[in-house]
Amino acid sequence: MRFPALTFATFVGLTGLAPAAWADDCANASDQATMNECADKALKASDTELNTLYKQIEARLKDDQDKTKLLVAAQKAWIAFRDAECSFSGSGVADGSAYPMIVAQCRDGLTQNRVKDFKTYLSCEEGDLSCPVPSAD
């Protein structure tokens, strides 16, 4: 059980994704159930941030139904990709107790990448033709 604990602690330490309130508990987790719970908490925090940014993008696109439909389609496809990729990524331990942690860590990493994409969309400068989201008024 020591290897997954070190893996998760390294993941949390490198990404800085765990809130301070439970970072110590997660960094010192010594059982798989706790490590699974910590990975799930990190994913939920990232997902909350992603949803907040998604709503901001939707608000900027409120007057453009075509782009809004494209955003919705892209997000649905992205979620399907993320979930399928992480199921595949975790398939090596599919029958083990570490599977929830491995899948949650994978989803969290991909969600953090999507968060970065959304932040880029929200910070485009006026006139940036490569940006699908209008700048804030």
C-alpha positions in Angstrom: 0.0 0.0 0.0 3.0 2.3 0.4 3.4 2.9 -3.4 -0.1 4.3 -4.0 0.3 6.6 -1.0 3.6 8.0 -2.4 2.1 8.3 -5.9 -0.9 10.3 -4.6 1.2 12.4 -2.3 3.5 13.2 -5.3 0.5 14.0 -7.5 -1.0 16.3 -4.9 2.4 17.9 -4.2 3.2 18.5 -7.9 -0.2 19.8 -8.9 -1.0 21.8 -5.7 -4.7 20.8 -6.2 -5.6 19.8 -2.7 -7.1 22.5 -0.5 -5.0 23.3 2.6 -7.7 22.1 5.0 -7.3 18.5 3.9 -3.9 18.5 2.2 -2.1 17.2 5.3 -4.6 14.4 5.8 -4.3 13.4 2.1 -0.5 13.7 2.0 -0.3 11.4 5.0 -3.0 9.0 3.9 -2.0 5.4 4.8 -5.0 3.4 3.6 -6.6 3.1 0.1 -10.0 4.2 1.2 -8.6 7.6 2.4 -6.5 8.0 -0.8 -9.6 7.3 -2.9 -11.5 9.9 -1.0 -8.7 12.4 -1.3 -8.5 11.9 -5.1 -12.3 12.3 -5.3 -12.1 15.6 -3.3 -9.4 17.0 -5.6 -11.5 16.0 -8.7 -14.6 17.7 -7.2 -12.7 20.9 -6.6 -11.4 20.9 -10.1 -14.9 20.1 -11.5 -16.4 23.0 -9.5 -13.8 25.4 -11.0 -14.5 24.1 -14.5 -18.3 24.5 -14.1 -17.8 28.1 -12.9 -15.7 28.9 -15.9 -18.1 27.1 -18.2 -21.0 29.3 -16.9 -18.8 32.4 -17.5 -18.2 31.4 -21.1 -21.9 30.6 -21.6 -22.8 34.1 -20.3 -20.4 35.7 -22.8 -22.0 33.6 -25.6 -25.6 34.4 -24.6 -26.2 36.4 -27.8 -24.7 33.7 -30.1 -26.8 30.6 -30.1 -24.6 28.9 -32.8 -21.5 29.2 -30.7 -23.4 28.2 -27.6 -24.4 25.0 -29.3 -20.8 24.4 -30.4 -19.7 24.9 -26.8 -22.3 22.4 -25.5 -21.3 19.8 -28.1 -17.6 20.3 -27.4 -18.1 20.0 -23.7 -20.2 16.8 -24.0 -17.5 15.3 -26.3 -14.8 16.3 -23.9 -16.5 14.7 -21.0 -17.0 11.5 -23.0 -13.3 11.6 -24.0 -12.1 12.3 -20.4 -14.2 9.5 -18.9 -13.2 7.0 -21.6 -9.6 7.9 -21.5 -9.5 7.6 -17.7 -11.3 4.2 -17.8 -8.7 3.0 -20.2 -5.8 4.6 -18.2 -7.0 2.9 -15.0 -7.8 -0.5 -16.7 -4.5 -2.0 -15.4 -5.9 -1.9 -11.9 -9.6 -2.3 -12.8 -10.3 -5.0 -10.2 -8.2 -3.4 -7.5 -8.9 -1.1 -4.6 -6.8 1.7 -6.2 -9.0 1.9 -9.3 -11.2 4.8 -8.0 -8.1 6.8 -7.1 -6.3 6.2 -10.4 -9.4 7.1 -12.4 -10.1 10.2 -10.2 -6.5 11.4 -10.6 -6.7 11.0 -14.3 -10.0 12.8 -14.5 -8.6 15.6 -12.3 -5.6 16.0 -14.4 -7.6 16.3 -17.6 -10.1 18.6 -15.9 -7.3 20.9 -14.8 -6.1 21.0 -18.5 -9.7 21.9 -19.5 -9.7 24.6 -16.8 -6.6 26.1 -18.4 -8.3 26.1 -21.8 -11.4 27.8 -20.4 -9.2 30.4 -18.7 -7.5 31.1 -22.0 -10.8 31.6 -23.7 -11.9 34.0 -21.0 -8.7 36.1 -21.2 -8.6 36.6 -25.0 -7.9 40.1 -26.1 -10.3 42.0 -28.3 -9.7 41.2 -32.0 -8.1 37.8 -31.3 -9.5 35.8 -34.3 -8.5 32.5 -32.9 -10.6 32.9 -29.8 -14.2 31.7 -29.9 -15.3 33.7 -26.8 -15.8 37.4 -26.9 -13.9 39.6 -24.5 -15.6 40.9 -21.4 -17.5 44.1 -21.8 
